[in-house]
Amino acid sequence: MNKILAILLMICVSPLVLAHEPMNHACIAPERPQDDQNDAQWNRFVADINTFRDCVNHKMEWHQSAAQTHSENAQQVVSLWNEFVRTSLNAPEDFPWPPED
């Protein structure tokens, strides 16, 4: 019985795990060349710095956008709940506090 429950739990949770992009990224920091006097190596290093910065900025913007979307969705759900409570529940009478014995 426990094995069946564990399998069902894994099946239910697996789509949630796949719902988000993994936190890893493809941004790779360049290595400073040993010979600072070699213009070709230095120019390549500067180009790699720009590529790295662009990658990091892109990932940052992606995550900030995702966070904003999550926040907006959360606010919409809370508004939906508040509207339901305001229009469909008579909280003091339907749910008295403390509960009556």
C-alpha positions, 0 to 999 in steps of 0.5 A: 500500500505504501509503495502505491501511495509513493508512486501516486505521489511521484506522479502527482508531483512530477509535473510541478517539478517540470513547471519551472526552468531549472535554476542552472544557467549557461552563463560562463565567466571568462578567464583572464588571460595570463598575458595581459600584453597579448592584444588578441587574447585581451580583445577576446577576453573583453568580448567574452566579458560582454557575452557573459554580462549579456547572458547574466542580464538576460537571465536576470530579466527573465527571472524578474519577469517571472517573479512579476508574473507570479506576483500578479497571478497571486494578487488576482487569486487573492482578489478572487477570494476577497470578492467571493468572501465579500459577495457570497459569505456572511462571515460572522454568521456563517463562520462564527468565532470562536466556534460555538460548541 
